[in-house]
Amino acid sequence: MKYLFQLGHQPQISAAEITAVFSHHRTIVLSCYHRENFLILETSQQLNCEDLIRTLGGTIKIARQIGADIPTYLNQTQPTGKIIFSLPDKKLAINIKKQLKQAGRSVRYIEPKNTATILHNNLVELGGDLTIINNEIFATEAIQPFEEFSQRDYGRPGSDDKSGMLPPKLARILINLSQTPKDATILDPFCGSGTILTEAATMGHANLIGSDISEKAIKNTKENLNWLAKQFNNLTIKQSSTTKLFQSDAAKLSNKLQPHSIDAIITEPLLGKPLTGRENKEQIDSQADELVKLYIDSFKAFVKILKPDGVVLFIIPKFLCKNEWVEIDCVDEIKKIGFAAVPFEIFGSSPIEHLTYHRPNQHLARTIWRFKKINN
Ligand SMILES: C[S@@+](CC[C@H](N)C(=O)[O-])C[C@H]1O[C@@H](n2cnc3c(N)ncnc32)[C@H](O)[C@@H]1O
C-alpha cells in the first residue's frame, strides 16, 4: 500500500514528525520517497488515515494510491449520479471530464484551490480529490482538521500577545517529536498560555504539569484548559484540567518538583523581546547572552527532576540581524550538564541534529532540539 502525505509549510519538520510517529506505529514502512512538500510511504498494512491526520500537526492531507486509471476509478467509486472530482492539473482534468462525458456520465470538475474547497465539496467522502506524483495516482483519505486548530488558536480565552503563543500545530509537532508515551509525565516549565499542555491534553496525555514565572501565564493556562474541556467535552482534558500548575522560575524547579519525577520536558522558553529588524548587533548579542544564562540555569534544574533517560524537547531561537543569523551558543554547555542531542530521523534523508522553523519576513527562527538525559 502506498500513501502520499502532503506536508505543511515547514516540510522538513513535517517529515520528521511523521517519521517519529511511525517509529512506534504497528505498520512497517517498506519504502519512502521525499520530494519538497510530499512524502510517499509504502507500508506493510493499511493505514487509518483519519486517526493519523488527527495525530499529526504538520500534515495537510493523506492520500492512498489507486490501482486504476482515473476514469475507471471515478466510475467505480461514484457509480451513480454526477461524478465530482478535483485534480491540480487542470488540463488533464478537463480531458478526463471529456472522456467521462463521452461515456455518458455527468461530471463536475472542481479546481482544488485549498483544503477548504475540498472539504466543503465533500470530496474526501466521495473519493474524488486526486493527486498525481511520479505518474502514480492518489485519492485523498483524510484532511487536517484545520478548523479545530484555528478554533484552539484564536478561540481560547487566555492569551498573551506580549510573550507570544506557539501555534497549536507546532505544539503538536513538538509533542510527537518527543515520542513520549501517553502515560508519561510531561512538564512545560515555560507554559505561557499553555499551548503545549492543551495540545497534549487533546492528544490524550493525562499527566501534565505546567509552570511559568508569571502569575498571569498560570491563570491563562488554567482558563485555556477549562475552556478546552468545555468546548470539546472531552474527559481526558477534564482530567488534565486538574493538572498541576504553579508559578516558578524554571531555574528553581528542583525546589518544587521531586527528583527523577518527570519523563519529558517539552517547551518553548522565553525567546527574548520581539524584534523589529532595526536592532544592532550589540543589542542582539546582549539578548542572546541573557537567554544563554536562562537556558543553562534551566537545564541544571531539568537534569535533577528528569527520570533517567528523560527527554527534553527545547526551542532555541536565532535572530536575524542585518541579513545574518545570530545563533545562541548553549548546546555544548547543555551537553556538559549531562545531556546528549538526539538527532531527528527523517524518512528519505539523513538524520539531522536540529530542525528549524522559520516563516518568511520573521526576524526570529526557532531551532528545535531533542536532548536525552545521559547523566543518570
Ligand atoms: C515564549 S513564552 C511561552 C509561550 C507558550 N509556549 C505558549 O504558547 O503560550 C515564554 C514564557 O516564559 C516565561 N518565562 C520567562 N522567564 C522565565 C523563567 N525564568 N522561568 C519560567 N518561565 C519564564 C514567560 O512568562 C512566558 O510565559
The ligand as a Gaussian input file, in Angstrom:
#p B3LYP/6-31G(d) Opt

LIG

0 1
 C        7.502000      32.362000      24.576000
 S        6.569000      32.316000      26.039000
 C        5.904000      30.700000      26.015000
 C        4.655000      30.661000      25.227000
 C        3.985000      29.334000      25.278000
 N        4.735000      28.334000      24.551000
 C        2.585000      29.496000      24.700000
 O        2.347000      29.019000      23.594000
 O        1.762000      30.123000      25.321000
 C        7.772000      32.243000      27.282000
 C        7.244000      32.176000      28.681000
 O        8.372000      32.063000      29.531000
 C        8.044000      32.692000      30.776000
 N        9.305000      32.926000      31.497000
 C       10.210000      33.917000      31.331000
 N       11.248000      33.744000      32.165000
 C       11.014000      32.626000      32.885000
 C       11.708000      31.909000      33.873000
 N       12.890000      32.327000      34.348000
 N       11.145000      30.779000      34.359000
 C        9.947000      30.356000      33.935000
 N        9.233000      30.988000      32.994000
 C        9.763000      32.103000      32.452000
 C        7.258000      33.908000      30.355000
 O        6.457000      34.359000      31.429000
 C        6.460000      33.380000      29.164000
 O        5.178000      32.989000      29.567000

